[in-house]
Amino acid sequence: MEIAEEVIQRVCLGDEQAYEELFRLSWEQAVRTSWLILRNQHDAEEVAQDSFLKLSVLQN
């Protein structure tokens, strides 16, 4: 999965639709990566969610 640089640039500019697209494109990978570190599905989902929440705060 590759995220277009254009989407990332739009997220940096505060484009809410781009943020939603980034979330949709990378959610599973974020959870999978977190699971590889934590080895717990619930914790992995929580960490991924926290990461996206922090990104949304930085976006605003």
Chimera marker file (.cmm) of the C-alpha trace (Angstrom):
<marker_set name="trace">
<marker id="1" x="0.000" y="0.000" z="0.000" r="1" g="1" b="0" radius="0.5"/>
<marker id="2" x="1.378" y="3.335" z="-1.009" r="1" g="1" b="0" radius="0.5"/>
<marker id="3" x="-0.197" y="6.613" z="-0.028" r="1" g="1" b="0" radius="0.5"/>
<marker id="4" x="0.055" y="9.307" z="-2.645" r="1" g="1" b="0" radius="0.5"/>
<marker id="5" x="2.255" y="12.223" z="-1.653" r="1" g="1" b="0" radius="0.5"/>
<marker id="6" x="-0.590" y="14.495" z="-2.760" r="1" g="1" b="0" radius="0.5"/>
<marker id="7" x="-2.838" y="13.042" z="-0.026" r="1" g="1" b="0" radius="0.5"/>
<marker id="8" x="-0.179" y="13.639" z="2.616" r="1" g="1" b="0" radius="0.5"/>
<marker id="9" x="0.336" y="17.215" z="1.438" r="1" g="1" b="0" radius="0.5"/>
<marker id="10" x="-3.408" y="17.846" z="1.605" r="1" g="1" b="0" radius="0.5"/>
<marker id="11" x="-3.523" y="16.422" z="5.146" r="1" g="1" b="0" radius="0.5"/>
<marker id="12" x="-0.719" y="18.806" z="6.133" r="1" g="1" b="0" radius="0.5"/>
<marker id="13" x="-2.779" y="21.672" z="4.735" r="1" g="1" b="0" radius="0.5"/>
<marker id="14" x="-5.758" y="20.682" z="6.903" r="1" g="1" b="0" radius="0.5"/>
<marker id="15" x="-7.911" y="19.026" z="4.237" r="1" g="1" b="0" radius="0.5"/>
<marker id="16" x="-10.440" y="16.929" z="6.173" r="1" g="1" b="0" radius="0.5"/>
<marker id="17" x="-11.294" y="14.735" z="3.169" r="1" g="1" b="0" radius="0.5"/>
<marker id="18" x="-7.599" y="13.926" z="2.730" r="1" g="1" b="0" radius="0.5"/>
<marker id="19" x="-7.367" y="12.989" z="6.416" r="1" g="1" b="0" radius="0.5"/>
<marker id="20" x="-10.324" y="10.622" z="5.996" r="1" g="1" b="0" radius="0.5"/>
<marker id="21" x="-8.689" y="9.121" z="2.914" r="1" g="1" b="0" radius="0.5"/>
<marker id="22" x="-5.401" y="8.687" z="4.770" r="1" g="1" b="0" radius="0.5"/>
<marker id="23" x="-7.263" y="6.983" z="7.622" r="1" g="1" b="0" radius="0.5"/>
<marker id="24" x="-9.102" y="4.658" z="5.242" r="1" g="1" b="0" radius="0.5"/>
<marker id="25" x="-5.920" y="3.750" z="3.363" r="1" g="1" b="0" radius="0.5"/>
<marker id="26" x="-3.679" y="3.180" z="6.367" r="1" g="1" b="0" radius="0.5"/>
<marker id="27" x="-5.875" y="1.952" z="9.248" r="1" g="1" b="0" radius="0.5"/>
<marker id="28" x="-5.227" y="-1.751" z="8.713" r="1" g="1" b="0" radius="0.5"/>
<marker id="29" x="-1.486" y="-1.238" z="8.335" r="1" g="1" b="0" radius="0.5"/>
<marker id="30" x="-1.370" y="0.886" z="11.495" r="1" g="1" b="0" radius="0.5"/>
<marker id="31" x="-3.189" y="-1.815" z="13.477" r="1" g="1" b="0" radius="0.5"/>
<marker id="32" x="-1.038" y="-4.594" z="11.982" r="1" g="1" b="0" radius="0.5"/>
<marker id="33" x="2.196" y="-2.749" z="12.807" r="1" g="1" b="0" radius="0.5"/>
<marker id="34" x="1.000" y="-2.048" z="16.339" r="1" g="1" b="0" radius="0.5"/>
<marker id="35" x="0.026" y="-5.700" z="16.771" r="1" g="1" b="0" radius="0.5"/>
<marker id="36" x="3.495" y="-6.835" z="15.699" r="1" g="1" b="0" radius="0.5"/>
<marker id="37" x="4.924" y="-4.774" z="18.554" r="1" g="1" b="0" radius="0.5"/>
<marker id="38" x="2.271" y="-5.377" z="21.229" r="1" g="1" b="0" radius="0.5"/>
<marker id="39" x="0.930" y="-8.858" z="20.327" r="1" g="1" b="0" radius="0.5"/>
<marker id="40" x="-2.518" y="-7.849" z="21.562" r="1" g="1" b="0" radius="0.5"/>
<marker id="41" x="-5.329" y="-6.947" z="19.167" r="1" g="1" b="0" radius="0.5"/>
<marker id="42" x="-7.229" y="-4.639" z="21.512" r="1" g="1" b="0" radius="0.5"/>
<marker id="43" x="-4.095" y="-2.711" z="22.476" r="1" g="1" b="0" radius="0.5"/>
<marker id="44" x="-3.008" y="-2.508" z="18.827" r="1" g="1" b="0" radius="0.5"/>
<marker id="45" x="-6.331" y="-0.984" z="17.795" r="1" g="1" b="0" radius="0.5"/>
<marker id="46" x="-6.186" y="1.466" z="20.692" r="1" g="1" b="0" radius="0.5"/>
<marker id="47" x="-2.652" y="2.581" z="19.801" r="1" g="1" b="0" radius="0.5"/>
<marker id="48" x="-3.596" y="3.010" z="16.149" r="1" g="1" b="0" radius="0.5"/>
<marker id="49" x="-6.660" y="5.035" z="17.139" r="1" g="1" b="0" radius="0.5"/>
<marker id="50" x="-4.591" y="7.219" z="19.462" r="1" g="1" b="0" radius="0.5"/>
<marker id="51" x="-2.130" y="7.856" z="16.651" r="1" g="1" b="0" radius="0.5"/>
<marker id="52" x="-4.855" y="9.028" z="14.296" r="1" g="1" b="0" radius="0.5"/>
<marker id="53" x="-6.365" y="11.208" z="17.015" r="1" g="1" b="0" radius="0.5"/>
<marker id="54" x="-2.993" y="12.863" z="17.627" r="1" g="1" b="0" radius="0.5"/>
<marker id="55" x="-2.634" y="13.449" z="13.904" r="1" g="1" b="0" radius="0.5"/>
<marker id="56" x="-6.053" y="15.085" z="13.784" r="1" g="1" b="0" radius="0.5"/>
<marker id="57" x="-5.065" y="17.405" z="16.651" r="1" g="1" b="0" radius="0.5"/>
<marker id="58" x="-1.865" y="18.363" z="14.831" r="1" g="1" b="0" radius="0.5"/>
<marker id="59" x="-3.914" y="18.965" z="11.709" r="1" g="1" b="0" radius="0.5"/>
<marker id="60" x="-5.990" y="21.654" z="13.433" r="1" g="1" b="0" radius="0.5"/>
<link id1="1" id2="2" r="1" g="1" b="0" radius="0.2"/>
<link id1="2" id2="3" r="1" g="1" b="0" radius="0.2"/>
<link id1="3" id2="4" r="1" g="1" b="0" radius="0.2"/>
<link id1="4" id2="5" r="1" g="1" b="0" radius="0.2"/>
<link id1="5" id2="6" r="1" g="1" b="0" radius="0.2"/>
<link id1="6" id2="7" r="1" g="1" b="0" radius="0.2"/>
<link id1="7" id2="8" r="1" g="1" b="0" radius="0.2"/>
<link id1="8" id2="9" r="1" g="1" b="0" radius="0.2"/>
<link id1="9" id2="10" r="1" g="1" b="0" radius="0.2"/>
<link id1="10" id2="11" r="1" g="1" b="0" radius="0.2"/>
<link id1="11" id2="12" r="1" g="1" b="0" radius="0.2"/>
<link id1="12" id2="13" r="1" g="1" b="0" radius="0.2"/>
<link id1="13" id2="14" r="1" g="1" b="0" radius="0.2"/>
<link id1="14" id2="15" r="1" g="1" b="0" radius="0.2"/>
<link id1="15" id2="16" r="1" g="1" b="0" radius="0.2"/>
<link id1="16" id2="17" r="1" g="1" b="0" radius="0.2"/>
<link id1="17" id2="18" r="1" g="1" b="0" radius="0.2"/>
<link id1="18" id2="19" r="1" g="1" b="0" radius="0.2"/>
<link id1="19" id2="20" r="1" g="1" b="0" radius="0.2"/>
<link id1="20" id2="21" r="1" g="1" b="0" radius="0.2"/>
<link id1="21" id2="22" r="1" g="1" b="0" radius="0.2"/>
<link id1="22" id2="23" r="1" g="1" b="0" radius="0.2"/>
<link id1="23" id2="24" r="1" g="1" b="0" radius="0.2"/>
<link id1="24" id2="25" r="1" g="1" b="0" radius="0.2"/>
<link id1="25" id2="26" r="1" g="1" b="0" radius="0.2"/>
<link id1="26" id2="27" r="1" g="1" b="0" radius="0.2"/>
<link id1="27" id2="28" r="1" g="1" b="0" radius="0.2"/>
<link id1="28" id2="29" r="1" g="1" b="0" radius="0.2"/>
<link id1="29" id2="30" r="1" g="1" b="0" radius="0.2"/>
<link id1="30" id2="31" r="1" g="1" b="0" radius="0.2"/>
<link id1="31" id2="32" r="1" g="1" b="0" radius="0.2"/>
<link id1="32" id2="33" r="1" g="1" b="0" radius="0.2"/>
<link id1="33" id2="34" r="1" g="1" b="0" radius="0.2"/>
<link id1="34" id2="35" r="1" g="1" b="0" radius="0.2"/>
<link id1="35" id2="36" r="1" g="1" b="0" radius="0.2"/>
<link id1="36" id2="37" r="1" g="1" b="0" radius="0.2"/>
<link id1="37" id2="38" r="1" g="1" b="0" radius="0.2"/>
<link id1="38" id2="39" r="1" g="1" b="0" radius="0.2"/>
<link id1="39" id2="40" r="1" g="1" b="0" radius="0.2"/>
<link id1="40" id2="41" r="1" g="1" b="0" radius="0.2"/>
<link id1="41" id2="42" r="1" g="1" b="0" radius="0.2"/>
<link id1="42" id2="43" r="1" g="1" b="0" radius="0.2"/>
<link id1="43" id2="44" r="1" g="1" b="0" radius="0.2"/>
<link id1="44" id2="45" r="1" g="1" b="0" radius="0.2"/>
<link id1="45" id2="46" r="1" g="1" b="0" radius="0.2"/>
<link id1="46" id2="47" r="1" g="1" b="0" radius="0.2"/>
<link id1="47" id2="48" r="1" g="1" b="0" radius="0.2"/>
<link id1="48" id2="49" r="1" g="1" b="0" radius="0.2"/>
<link id1="49" id2="50" r="1" g="1" b="0" radius="0.2"/>
<link id1="50" id2="51" r="1" g="1" b="0" radius="0.2"/>
<link id1="51" id2="52" r="1" g="1" b="0" radius="0.2"/>
<link id1="52" id2="53" r="1" g="1" b="0" radius="0.2"/>
<link id1="53" id2="54" r="1" g="1" b="0" radius="0.2"/>
<link id1="54" id2="55" r="1" g="1" b="0" radius="0.2"/>
<link id1="55" id2="56" r="1" g="1" b="0" radius="0.2"/>
<link id1="56" id2="57" r="1" g="1" b="0" radius="0.2"/>
<link id1="57" id2="58" r="1" g="1" b="0" radius="0.2"/>
<link id1="58" id2="59" r="1" g="1" b="0" radius="0.2"/>
<link id1="59" id2="60" r="1" g="1" b="0" radius="0.2"/>
</marker_set>
